Amino acid sequence: MDIVIIVNGCLNLKFLQNLLDKPSGENSKIICADGASKYLVPLGIVPHMLVGDLDSISQKDLDWMKEKGVELKKFPARKNFTDSELALEYAMGLNPKRITIIGAVGSRWDHSIANIMLLKRLLERGIAGRLVDDKNELTITNGQLLLEGKKGEYLSIIPISEEVKGVTLKGLEYPLTDHSFSMGSTLGISNQFKETKATVEVKEGTLLVCKSID
């Protein structure tokens, strides 16, 4: 099962429409986190679940969701988790193979960073996870990633553990073999696809991997 979670950050509607229009399995699900309904309602996209404390969703959008029969999972406004994390927890409970989070980055840096770090939760659970928008795709690895991209497209790696050892990069403009990084290093920023396929391998530690379009 593949699950898409829509959260209330910055989001390009055309990109969202195109992504959700792609063919997917019959068991695929869409989960809307609270105020992200403002993106789905104008497109007429009906999610399988609406999750959150409902402090961000408009009454008009909430009424629309109810009319469409969307399952609602409401939490108290005073809670210990963000709506994004609540949506992710629900999604992980469905035992999916992959979770894609859309709209995770916005004007609030605290929420944006917290959403990015949710990828670590997915890694720990053995679920393939990614954050995407119209210009970026962000994932995480402590092993091996096989990536596809266009020649010249940017690929950056960012250490998020104190040390990352045994990093090997193939198929990129600047390859590496068994290299070590420390947290805070910018050495892995703005590499580029030399081929249409690339490999990122880590022996020890954890990397954020970001594919970007200028």
N, C-alpha and C positions, 0 to 999 in steps of 0.2 A: 504493500500500500504506500502511495505517495500522499503527503499532506502539505497543503499550502496554508500558511498563516499570514493574514494581512494585518499589519499593525499601523498605528496612527502616526507615522512619520511623514517624510516627504515622498511623494509618489507621483510618477508620470502615468496618467490614465491610459494613454495609448499603449504604453509598455505593459501595463497590467492587463488590459484587454487582450493583447496579443499573446501574453504568457498563458492566460487562462483559457484562451481559445485553442491552444495546442491539444492534440488528442492525448487522453490519459486513460488509465485503467478504470474499470467500473467501480473499484473500491477506493478511488481517490476521493479526498475530502478537502473542503475549504473551510477554514476556521477564521472568523472575524473577531479581532480584539477591540471591543468597545467602539471608540470613535472612528476607527477605520471604516466603519459603515459608510462614511461620507464619500468613500471611493467606490464602494460596491453598488450602492443604491442608484447613482446616476447611470451606471452601466447595466443595470438590471441583473446583476450577478447575485444569485441567492446562495449564501453560504450554508453549510450543514450545521454550523454551531456559532452562536454569538456568546463570547466570554468576556467578563469584566465586571466592574462595579457600576457600570452604566452612567458614569458622571460626565463622559465626553460625548456620548451619542445624543443627537437631537431627538426630540419627541417624535418628529415627523419620520425620521429614519427608523426609530424603534417601532413605531406603528407599522411601517412597511415590512419590517422583519417579521413581526407577529402575524401580519396578514399572509405572508408567504410561508408560514409554518416553520420558521427557523427555530431550532432547539435553542433554548436560552439557559445559560449557566451564570447566575448572578452571584456576586460576592459583595460583602460589606465594603463601604468606602474606606474605612479604617482597616487596612489589611497589611500583611507583611511582604506582599509580592506585587510586582507590577502586573498590569493586564497582559503584557507580552509573556511574562513567565507563566502566568496562569494558563494562558492559551497553549504554551509549549508543554506544560505538565499534562494537560488534557490530551494533547496530540501524542506525547510519548506513551501514554497509557493505552493507545490503540495499536501499539507494536508496529509502527510503520518501518519501511526500509529507508525512506528519505523524507526529510522535512525541509521545505523551502520557506524562508521568512522574507516577506516583502514589506517595504515601508519601515524598516528597522532604524533608519538613520534620519534624524530631523534636526530642528533648531536647538533642542535640549541635548547638550553634550553628555550629561549624566545618563539620560535614557539611552542615547545612542551607544555609548561605551558599554553599558549594562547589556544591551541587546546583542552586541557583538560577542560579549563574553558568554552569552547563552550557548554559543557554539560548543564551548567546552563541555557543557552538560550533555550535549548530543554525542560528542566524542566518547565520553565516559560510558554512555549507554550503548555504544556500538551502532548508532544511527547516523547515516550520512546526512549532513546538514549543510545548508548554505544560506547566506543572506544575499539578496540580489536587488538591484535597481536597474534603471535604463543604461547605466554606465559602468557598473561594478558587479562583480560576483566574488563573495568572500567566503572562504571555508577554512577548515582547520585540520591539521594532521600531526600525528606522532609516529607515522609509519611511512606509507607510500601513497602518493596521489598521481593518477594519470589524468592529464588535462588536455583539452582541445581548445584551440584558438586560431585566430588569423595571424599570418606572418606580420610582425611589427607590433602586434597587440602587447600591451604592458602586462607583466606579471611580477608582483612584488611578494617577498617573504619577510615576515616580521616575527622575531622570537618573542614568545610570551611566557617562557619559562626562564629561569635564571641563566641556564646554559642550554644551548641546543647543539648537539654533537652529531658528527657523521652526516652532514647535509650534502647531498649529491643532486645536482641539477642537470638535466639532459634536455636537448631540443630547444635550448634558449641561446640568445646571443652571447650571454656570459655564463658558460657552464661552470660547475663546481664539482669537486670530488672530495668527499670525506672532510668537509670544512666544518669549523665550529663557529658559533655565534654566541654573543652575550646579549642579554636583554638591554635594549637601548641602542643597539647597532642599527645603522641605516644602510649597511652594505647591500642588503637584498632588495632595495627599492628600485623600481623602474628598470628591471630586466625586460627583455622582449622575446616573443616567440620567434625562433629562427625557422622552425618547422610548424606544421599545423598540430602537432602533438608534442607534449612535453611531460617530463617526469620530475616530481619532487619527492625526494626520499630522506627520511630522518631516522637515525639510529637511536638517539636519546634526546628527550625534550619535546617541546610543542611549538609549532609554527602556525601563524595565520598566513594564509595564502590568498592574495587578492589579484584577480584579473580585471583590468581596467581599460576603458576606452576614453581617449581624450575628447 
